[in-house]
Amino acid sequence: MSATARRLCRVAAIVLAVALTGLPATLSANAAEDNGPRIVGGTPADIADYPWMLALVSPQGQVFCGAELIAPDVVSTAAHCVQGVNPNNIYVVGGRSDITKLTAGDSVTRVERITINPAYSTPAAGGDEAMLTLRRTLPYRTVPLAHAATDAGLYAAGTVGTVLGWGRTTEGGYNSAQLLKVDVPIRSNAECTTAYPAFNAAQSFCAGVPEGGKDSCQADSGGPFLVNGRLIGLVSYGRGCARPGYPGVYARLGT
Ligand code: 4AZ
């Protein structure tokens, strides 16, 4: 057997092992910085405070999006995270603040079915929402959801929300090993439209500080925007990360 063939066999063996155990071989967060910027401009968060917070992990062990447990076997995430993705290639990981410290157990499951919001086309058009039905239940508390009747006021400009994720800590930078959080105020629809002419105010909102420096970033998509502990939005898109004048855009879950 040639060296190349031997290498291919080794790769195949690893892939098979991953398939059999249901676990990615390794989970990499790349360079995890202890003192550098977080999410972008955030601070470490403890999974114990957000037990429903989940990571979507590729077969290569890379976190590619955030997600939330909304029922014992149902997960909410962004449509653009899972559109066109084979459900067999998504590992749903819970219960960990440091996503690289993965062990076998209750915290990893696979996806039975992906359901994309039928109205979804692109993030900018709004409705960037999908649900994943899990192959088995996860033993965590579910996230409290926004209520249409009572939570409409939560979307008012100036309301400060919390965003969580293991995504990039700088635009174009590396993911974070540690779960991070950042607080950002919701901007007016006029400000969102100035930054993003295609902004859909009926199905989205945007949040950030005018000077930039605090934001969600790539691989935070599908993660939560929380107000008063309730899920009111999902990380959807933005021009770069934490740029002045370009707030992050979130799928609007309530009214
Ligand atoms: C992304 O690429 C992405 N600053 C998500 C959120 C933001 C930017 C990019 C918001 O998934």
Residues whose N, C-alpha, C, O or C-beta is under 5 A from the ligand:
A	BS01	4AZ	D215 S216 C217 Q218 A219 S221 S236 Y237 G238 G240 C241 A242 G248 V249
